[in-house]
Amino acid sequence: MNDRQFIWCVLIPEINNVTEIIELNEAQQSELWKESAMLSRALKNGFSPDKLNVAAIGNIVSQLHVHHICRFKVDIAWPSPVWGRQPMIDYQENKQVALSEKICELLTQQQAI
């Protein structure tokens, strides 16, 4: 997500017209949880959040997607949810690229384990 107030990734299965996890077959569900766990470990190891929020809400965008948000006791929304509490603040492009590269590196390290 393009909001520099939070380290926030969205995992989106490449399966069209699915809104709920229960609409995936068992193999797809297993793969989604495996990928979610890998992303969660990468974020936790790389950024040391106080709490990692993982949720498949989908009230605005119905396509199945799973949010992974690093939460810190010092973040602007703590301890409340991040949604609708304050306006989003875009990253500067170079900082967004640097964060994306770091997350990719962390995921690569997770795959090697």
C-alpha positions in Angstrom: 0.0 0.0 0.0 1.2 3.4 -0.8 1.1 4.9 2.7 4.4 5.8 4.3 2.8 5.7 7.8 2.8 1.9 7.7 4.8 -1.0 6.2 1.8 -2.6 4.5 1.7 -5.3 1.9 -1.2 -6.8 0.1 -1.1 -10.5 -1.0 -3.4 -11.1 -4.0 -4.0 -14.6 -5.3 -3.9 -14.7 -9.1 -7.3 -16.2 -9.3 -10.1 -14.2 -10.9 -13.6 -13.6 -9.4 -12.8 -14.9 -5.9 -13.9 -12.9 -2.9 -13.5 -15.3 0.0 -10.8 -17.7 1.1 -13.4 -20.5 1.3 -13.9 -20.2 -2.5 -10.4 -21.5 -3.1 -9.9 -25.2 -3.3 -7.7 -26.9 -0.7 -4.5 -26.7 -2.7 -5.1 -23.0 -3.3 -5.9 -22.3 0.3 -2.8 -24.1 1.4 -0.7 -22.1 -1.0 -2.2 -18.8 0.2 -1.5 -19.6 3.8 2.1 -20.7 2.9 2.7 -17.5 1.1 1.1 -15.4 3.8 3.3 -17.1 6.4 6.4 -16.5 4.3 5.5 -12.8 3.9 4.7 -12.5 7.6 8.0 -14.0 8.7 9.9 -11.7 6.3 8.1 -8.6 7.6 8.6 -9.7 11.2 12.3 -10.5 10.8 13.0 -7.5 8.7 11.2 -4.8 10.5 10.6 -6.1 14.1 7.0 -4.8 14.4 5.3 -4.9 17.9 2.4 -6.6 16.2 1.8 -8.0 12.7 -1.8 -7.5 11.5 -3.0 -10.0 8.8 -6.5 -9.6 7.5 -8.7 -10.4 4.5 -11.3 -7.7 4.8 -12.4 -6.8 1.3 -15.3 -4.4 2.1 -14.2 -1.9 -0.6 -12.3 -4.1 -3.0 -14.1 -7.4 -3.2 -11.3 -9.4 -5.0 -9.7 -11.7 -2.5 -6.6 -10.0 -1.0 -4.8 -10.4 2.4 -3.4 -7.3 4.1 -0.1 -7.7 6.1 0.6 -4.6 8.2 3.6 -4.0 10.5 2.2 -2.2 13.6 4.4 -0.3 16.0 3.3 1.1 19.4 4.6 4.5 18.1 2.6 4.4 14.8 -0.1 7.1 14.2 -3.0 4.7 14.6 -1.8 2.5 17.5 -3.7 0.6 18.9 -6.6 1.2 16.7 -7.1 -0.2 13.2 -5.3 1.6 10.4 -8.3 2.0 8.2 -10.1 5.3 8.1 -8.3 6.9 11.0 -6.1 9.3 9.1 -5.4 10.2 5.5 -2.9 8.1 3.6 0.4 9.8 2.9 2.1 8.6 -0.3 5.7 7.5 -0.4 8.2 9.4 -2.4 8.9 7.2 -5.4 12.6 6.4 -4.4 11.6 5.4 -0.9 8.8 3.2 -2.2 11.2 1.5 -4.5 13.7 1.0 -1.7 11.1 -0.5 0.6 9.9 -2.8 -2.2 13.4 -3.9 -2.8 14.0 -4.6 0.9 10.8 -6.7 1.1 11.8 -8.7 -2.0 15.2 -9.3 -0.4 13.6 -10.4 2.8 11.3 -12.8 0.9 14.3 -14.2 -1.0 16.0 -14.9 2.4 12.9 -16.6 3.7 12.8 -18.9 0.6 16.4 -19.9 1.3 15.5 -21.1 4.9 
